[in-house]
Amino acid sequence: MARFFTLPIQITRVRKKFGRKSGRLAPTAIYISSPTSTFSLVTRCAFNLFFQRMNVHGRERKRAGNNGVFSYSKANDIFRRNPNPPPNSSPSTLKSPDQNKLCKYWMAGHCHRGDKCWYLHSWSLGDGFTMLAKLEGHKKTIRGIALPSGHDKLYSGSSDGTARIWDGHTGKCLHFTNLGDEAGSLITEGAWVFIGMKNVVKALNIHSDLELNLKGPVGQVYAMIVAGDMLFAGAQNGGIIAWRASFETDSFQLAASLEGHNGAVSCLAVGDKMLFSGSLDKTIRVWDIDTFQCIKTFSGHADVVTSLVHCNGYLFSSSLDCTIKVLFATEGQNWVVLYTHKEENGVLTLCGMNDAETKPVLFCSYNDDTIRLYDLPSFCERGRIFSKREVRVIERGPKNLFFTGDASGSLTVWKWRQNPQGSS
């Protein structure tokens, strides 16, 4: 039988956030790799050259502004500003307005025009990746996808109040559990699967079948992440609860409650011994993991902060204000905006990963039911993924795999191709 996906594993991390469509706010999720992940934008040296070029350590160059698209010059190994940037498109990928729009009749299974249809008959557009399978079963928004280290079973949690376990070889649902309430987030670390719910985090040990209920959060838990032996959970009341894990006793002790946000915590990230949190209050807070103290607050977004990705000292943030910002901390935790990427739609989810050729790619889910893939650092679009509803979860997997989950309850398995041949 054909294998949908194979699984020698790496530990991954998850973060969650909010999105908006038709004027409504809803929590979303995003995966970010561990601090030892292969995801790297480019080397720190190359980024430093970029920052020097843009003069961000002193004064920003007025002529660059926030609207340019930057391209990578292989000839001299520095970043340069493209004087004629494409309008968020890659000529080799985006062929015409009609071919960039998904056919709604094909999506429903009854387009009679076939190859003569003016619109796209594919779930993706672009080179280098392909869809392997769609795993159907959830009835509402998928809030988290997790692949425990060393296992061939995929876990997913949904707003329909269920968690499902999928076989990594056949793609079939092996088991589903009625959680009794909506799942707001789901992540994995080692042998543990954590499910964020209203006023509680369920901790499931897949080796021993031990199940724990971690109390402390107030309201729905929309975001979770692990840093060392610490589990952090961002809740609806704006608080962040921290537990310290004891691997000898398989227990979790409440360590701290981080207060400061005036709205629900929508996303979390970790890096350089810091915790980053985004919120409905439109701010990003930076916390010292050792002292649990807030050391910086960034207020550069005009709407809900939906996603955070930290890599090599740089922080990517997205918002319903239709922007993605790249931030860097100078001395004294003075965070400056290096670049702002603007779009026409609110951004729901970010995920960074490397393609099959180890080139860095940023995945950005929008509230127009699409994911756009951008080459970094140029931010040139290299492809799109389409969905029935907005994508709330993007997870990086092993063996060039990645997973997406949307608001219709559909979980899709994708894979990077070693030698791109054409559009998926």
N, C-alpha and C positions, 0 to 999 in steps of 0.2 A: 504494500500500500504506500502511496506517495506520502512523504513527510511534509507537513505544512511548515514546520519550523523545528530546528534542532537547537540544543541548549547547553553547551558548556558555559558556565555562568560567570558574570561579574556582578558585584553588589552595585545597586543603583539607588538613587534617592528620588524623592517625589516632592513637589510643591503644588499648592493649589491656589486658586484665585477666582475672581468674579468676572463674569462677562455680561454683556447686555445685548438684547435683541428685542425689537419691538417695544422699547422703552422699559423692559424689565431687567432686573439684576438677578443673576444666578451664579452660584459658585462654579468654578472650573478647576481643572487640575493640570499639572505639568510635571514632567520628570526632568531631573537634572542628575548628571552622573556624579559619582563619588569624587572626592578630591584627587584620587589617583587615576581618574578616568583618562582615556586617550583623547577625549575632546579637548582640543586646544585651538584657539583662534589662529594664532601663528606664534612664533617664539616671542618671548618677552623682549628680546632685542629688537625685533621688527616692530613691535608695538611702541617701544620707546622712541624709535626713529620716527614713527607716525606722529607721536605726541610732540616731539621736537619740531617736526615739520609744521604742525598746526599751532605751535607756540602756546600750548595749554598750560605749561608750568609757570607762565608769567602773564601774558596777555594773549587773547584770542585774535586771530587775524580776521579783520572785519570782512575782507574780501571772500573768505571761505563761508562764513555764515553757518546756518543750520540746514540749508537746502541742497547742498551739493552731494554728489555721489562719488565716493572715492574708489579708485581702482588700484590694484596691486601691480607694480612694475617688476617683472622678473629680471629685467635687464640690469637694474641697479639695486634691487632688493630693498626698495623703500616704498612708502605709500606716496601717491601723488593725487592731486585733485583732478578729476576728469573735467575738462572745460566744457564738454558737451555731454552731460550725463543723460542716459536714456530715462524715460519717464517710468521708473520702477519696472523695467521690462528687460528681457534678454531676447535679442532678435532671433537667436537660433531656436528659442523655445516658444515664444508667443507669436503666432503666425497672422492671426486676424482677429477682430473683435468677436466674430461669430464662433470661431474655433476655440475661443477661450471661455465660452459659456456652455454649461452642461445642458443637454437636451432633457427637459423635464418629462417628456413622453418616454424617452429611452430609460430614464431613471425609474419610471413607473412600470417599465416592462412592455410598452406597446407603442413604440415609434414605428410607423409603417414606411417611412422614407428611406430607411436603411442607410447605405453609403451616400445617398443623395441629400441627406439631411444637412441643413446649414450649421447645425450645432454639434457639439462634441459628444461622442458615444464612448466615453472612457471615464474612469474614476480618477485619472491622473493625466498630467500633461508635462512632458519633460523627459530628459535622458537620465539614465543611471540608476533607476529604481523601478520596481515592479510590485504589483499587488499579488500576494500569495493566497489569501483566503479572507472571507468575511465570516465572523463568528456571531451568529444571531441567537438571541435568547432574552436579553434584557429588554424591558418594556419602556424604560425611561433613561434619562441622561446617565452616561457612564462617568463616575467621579474618580476612578482610580484603576490603574492596571499595574500588576506587580508580578515579577518573575523571581521567586526566591532563589538564592544562590545554591547551586548544585542540584537543582530540581528541574524536571521537565513538565511541570504543571504551571499554567498561567492562571493568576487570580484576578478577578475584577469585581468592583463594587459599584452599585448604581443607586439612583434616586428611587428606583422601584422597591427599595427595601430588601434587596437580595445581594448576596455575594455568590459568584460562580467560580468553579474550578474547571479549566479546559485542558484537555489532553494535548500535549505538545506535538504528538505524532499524527493524530487523526483530525484534530481541530474540534472534536466533539466535547460537549459539556458533560463532565463526569459527575458533578455534584453541584447542587445549589442549596444555599442556606437562607432561610427567612430571618433577617436581622431584627425584625420587629419595628424598624424605623428606617428613615432614609440614611444612606451612606453619604457623608459629605466629602470624604477623602479616603484613600487607601494607598499604603506604601509597604515596602518590605525591607528588612534588614536581617541578614543572616538567616536563622531559622524562624524568624518572627514575621508575621503579617499583621500590620496595624490598620484598623478600620476606624476612622473618625466619624462619630455620630453625635447626636444631641446630648450634651452634658457628660459624655464618656468617650474613651478610646478603648476599643476592644483589641486585646493583644492575643494572637493565636500562635502557638508554637507548633509548627507543622511536623516536628520530629516526635514530640511527646503528646500531642493533642491537648496540651495544657491551654486553658483559656482564662484570661484575666480581664477584669474591667477596671480601667484606670480612671479614677474620679478626679475632678478638679476643674475641667473646662465648664464655662457657662455658655449655653447655647450650642449651636451646631459647630462642629470642628471642620473647618474648610481647608486647612493646610497643616501638614506635618513634615518633619524632616529629622534625620538622625545626624549627630555630630559626635564622633567618638562613642562614649558610653552614655550620651545624653539624647533623650527623645524630646523634641519640642512640638507642641500642638498649638496652632493659632485658632482662636474661637470667635464666635459671633459677637461677644461683648467687647472685643478689642484686646482681650488679655492673651498672653502666651504662657502656657504651662510647660514646665520643664521637669522631666523625671530622669533619675539616674538609674541605669540598669545594673543589676548584679547578675553576671553570667553564671556564677557558682550556685546561686539559689534560685535562678529563674524568677527574679522578682524586680519590681520597679518602685523606687522610692521617690516621693515628691521632693523636688529640690528647690524650686523657685516658681514664682509667678511674676511675669514681666508685664508691667502696666505702663501705658503711655498713649496708645492709639485711642482715638475717639470714635472709631468705627470698627466693624468686623475686620479681622485679619484675613486677608485674601490669599497671601502667598508668602513663602519662606525660602531662604537660601542660606548656605553657609560657605565660608571661605576665610582663610587667613585668621583663624581663631575669632571670627566674628559671625554673628547671626544677623541676617538682613530680613526685615519684614515689610510687606506692603499691605495697604489697608484701603477700606472704603473712604477713609478720611483724606485720601489723595496724597498721603505722605509715605515716605520710606524711612524706616528707623534702623540704625546700626547699633547692635548690642555687643558688648564684650562677653564672650562665652564663659570666661572664668569668673567674672564678678557679677554677671547678669545686669549690668548697668547700661543704660542707653547713652551712647557717646556721640551720636550725631542724628539729626533729623533733616531729611531732604524734602523740600516742598515744590519740586519743579513740575509736577504733573497737574493738569487742570481737571482731571476726573479720576475715577477709581484706578488704583494701581492693581493690575491684574496678574502680573507675572514677574519673576526675578530669576536671572541666571548669573551666577558668579563664575568667572574663569580667569586665572592668571592675574588676579589683582583688579580686574575690570568687571563692572556690574552692568548688565543689560536689564532694563526695566521697560515694561509695556503698560499701556493704559487704554481706557475707553475714550481718551481724548485723541485717539487715532495716531499716537506717536510711539516710537521705540527710541529710548535714549541709551547712549553708551556713556557710563560715568567712570571716573577714575579718582582715587583719593591721593592728594598731594600730602605734604607733611602736615601733621596736626589734624588728620581726618577731614581735610577740606575737600569735599567731593565736588568735582567740576564736571560739566557736561561736555564731552568731546565731540559728540555728534548726535543729531536728532533726525531720525528717519520718519517721514510723514506719510500717511496713507489716507484713503477716503473713508475707511471703516474702522470701528473700534477693534483693538487687538485683545484677544482673549487668552492666548497661550503662547509661550515661547519654549523652545527646546533646542539645545545645541548638541551637535554630534558631528562625527567625521563620516564622509562617504567611503566607498570601497577603496578609493585611492588616497584616503586619509586627508582629504581636503575638508576644511571646516565649513559647515553649513548651519545656518540658523533657520529653524522652522518657526513660522508665525501663523497662528490660527486667527482668523478674523470672523466678525459676526455676520459676514455674507456667505457663510457655509463653505469657506475655502481655507486651505493652508497654502501659504506661499513659502517657497524655499529660496533663501538668499545665500549666494556665495559671500564669504567673508574674507577680507574686510571690505570689499567693494560695495556690498549690499545690492549687487545686481541679481535680478530674479533669474533662477535657473529652472523653475518648474512649479507646478501647482498640484494640489490634491483636492478633490471635490468630495462633498458629502451631502447626505440628505438633510442634515441639520448641522448646526455649528459644532465644531470639534472642541471638546472640553479637556481631553487628555492626549498627551503625546509622550510615549515612553521609548527610550533607547534600549535595545536588547543586544544580546551577544550575536556573534556570527553574522554581522551586517544586517541584523533584523531591527525593525522598529514597529511600534504599535500605535494605533490611534483609536479613540473612542468618542462617539458623538452624542448629541442630545436625543437622537432617536433610539439609542440603546445598541447601536451597531459597533462591534469591535473588529477592526481591520488589521491584518498582518501584512507587513511590507518587508521588502528586502532590497538592499543596495546591490546593483549588478557590478561585477568586476570590470567588464568591458561594455560600456554603454553602446547600444546599437540603434536606439531610436526612442520614440515616445512610448510610454507605458500604455 
